[in-house]
């Protein structure tokens, strides 16, 4: 017989837990995809900075689940320039947890979706490009 979960004793997933989920997702991607994302830093924070929120016009710190910063492959980031900061995929723990609480998806699925979406920006895809690809994949499935 399976022992019931002691939910009262379980803490919320930490920054390290979210990072571990993201790294697991990355390791599960096809090698060609992983190679193109080589060198991209995964940074997990509780919330986006105030500067990021201002730049993106976010009304709430919960509006943004993830963000790609840097110079994507389409813009020439395949070869780093001297003094260039690394490309970074930011995952925002608290907005991700809030989204999870409001939807039927698993936390792992949400973290994977946000990570892959931000890797898409690293590849130079726009939000519209990724939505079209997702719609096409849903139709073909």
C-alpha positions as CSV (number, residue, x, y, z in Angstrom):
1,X,0.0,0.0,0.0
2,X,1.3,3.4,-1.0
3,X,2.1,5.8,1.9
4,X,0.2,9.2,1.5
5,X,2.2,12.3,0.9
6,X,2.7,14.6,3.9
7,X,1.8,17.8,2.0
8,X,2.0,19.9,5.2
9,X,5.7,19.1,5.5
10,X,6.6,19.8,1.9
11,X,8.3,23.1,1.1
12,X,7.6,25.0,-2.2
13,X,10.1,24.1,-4.9
14,X,13.3,26.1,-4.5
15,X,15.4,28.0,-7.0
16,X,17.7,24.9,-7.1
17,X,14.7,22.6,-7.7
18,X,13.5,24.7,-10.7
19,X,17.0,24.8,-12.1
20,X,17.3,21.0,-11.7
21,X,14.0,20.6,-13.7
22,X,15.3,22.9,-16.4
23,X,18.6,21.1,-16.7
24,X,16.8,17.8,-16.9
25,X,14.7,19.2,-19.7
26,X,17.8,20.4,-21.5
27,X,19.4,17.0,-21.2
28,X,16.3,15.4,-22.7
29,X,16.4,17.5,-25.8
30,X,18.0,16.1,-29.1
31,X,21.8,16.4,-29.2
32,X,21.6,18.9,-32.2
33,X,19.3,21.1,-30.2
34,X,21.5,20.9,-27.0
35,X,24.6,21.7,-29.1
36,X,23.1,24.9,-30.4
37,X,22.2,25.9,-26.8
38,X,25.7,25.1,-25.5
39,X,27.0,28.0,-23.4
40,X,23.6,29.4,-22.6
41,X,23.4,30.1,-18.9
42,X,20.2,29.1,-17.1
43,X,19.5,31.5,-14.3
44,X,16.6,31.0,-11.9
45,X,15.4,34.0,-9.8
46,X,12.3,34.5,-7.8
47,X,11.1,37.5,-9.9
48,X,12.3,39.6,-12.8
49,X,14.2,42.8,-11.9
50,X,12.4,46.1,-11.8
51,X,14.5,47.2,-14.8
52,X,13.3,44.2,-16.8
53,X,9.7,44.8,-15.9
54,X,10.0,48.5,-17.0
55,X,11.7,47.6,-20.3
56,X,9.1,45.0,-21.1
57,X,6.1,47.1,-19.8
58,X,5.1,44.4,-17.4
59,X,2.3,45.4,-15.1
60,X,3.0,42.8,-12.4
61,X,6.0,40.8,-11.3
62,X,4.0,37.7,-12.1
63,X,3.5,38.6,-15.8
64,X,6.8,37.1,-16.9
65,X,7.7,33.4,-16.5
66,X,11.0,33.5,-18.4
67,X,13.3,35.7,-20.5
68,X,16.1,35.3,-22.9
69,X,18.9,37.9,-22.7
70,X,21.8,38.1,-25.0
71,X,22.5,37.9,-28.7
72,X,20.8,35.0,-30.4
73,X,22.3,32.7,-32.9
74,X,20.5,34.5,-35.8
75,X,22.2,37.8,-34.7
76,X,25.7,36.3,-34.7
77,X,26.1,34.9,-31.2
78,X,27.6,31.7,-32.5
79,X,31.0,33.3,-32.0
80,X,31.4,35.3,-28.8
81,X,32.9,38.7,-29.1
82,X,35.5,39.9,-26.6
83,X,33.7,41.3,-23.5
84,X,30.3,39.9,-24.6
85,X,28.2,38.7,-21.7
86,X,26.9,35.1,-22.0
87,X,23.4,34.5,-23.4
88,X,21.2,33.8,-20.4
89,X,17.8,32.1,-20.0
90,X,16.1,33.5,-17.0
91,X,13.4,31.5,-15.3
92,X,11.3,33.2,-12.7
93,X,10.3,30.8,-9.9
94,X,7.4,32.6,-8.2
95,X,5.5,33.5,-11.4
96,X,6.1,29.9,-12.6
97,X,4.7,28.5,-9.3
98,X,1.7,31.0,-9.5
99,X,1.0,29.8,-13.1
100,X,1.2,26.2,-11.9
101,X,-1.3,26.8,-9.1
102,X,-3.8,28.2,-11.6
103,X,-3.5,25.6,-14.4
104,X,-3.8,21.8,-14.8
105,X,-0.2,21.3,-16.2
106,X,2.5,19.7,-14.1
107,X,5.3,21.9,-12.8
108,X,7.8,20.0,-14.9
109,X,5.8,20.6,-18.0
110,X,5.6,24.3,-17.3
111,X,9.3,24.6,-16.6
112,X,10.1,22.7,-19.8
113,X,7.8,24.8,-21.9
114,X,9.2,28.1,-20.6
115,X,12.8,26.8,-21.1
116,X,12.2,25.6,-24.6
117,X,10.4,28.9,-25.5
118,X,13.4,30.9,-24.3
119,X,15.8,28.6,-26.2
120,X,13.7,29.4,-29.2
121,X,14.5,33.1,-28.7
122,X,18.2,32.1,-28.5
123,X,17.7,30.5,-32.0
124,X,16.3,33.8,-33.2
125,X,12.6,32.9,-33.3
126,X,10.0,35.4,-32.3
127,X,7.0,34.7,-30.1
128,X,4.8,34.6,-33.3
129,X,7.2,32.1,-34.9
130,X,7.0,29.8,-31.9
131,X,3.2,30.1,-31.7
132,X,3.0,29.1,-35.3
133,X,5.3,26.1,-34.7
134,X,3.3,25.0,-31.7
135,X,0.0,25.3,-33.6
136,X,1.5,23.2,-36.5
137,X,2.8,20.6,-34.1
138,X,-0.7,20.4,-32.4
139,X,-2.4,19.9,-35.8
140,X,0.1,17.2,-36.8
141,X,-0.1,15.3,-33.5
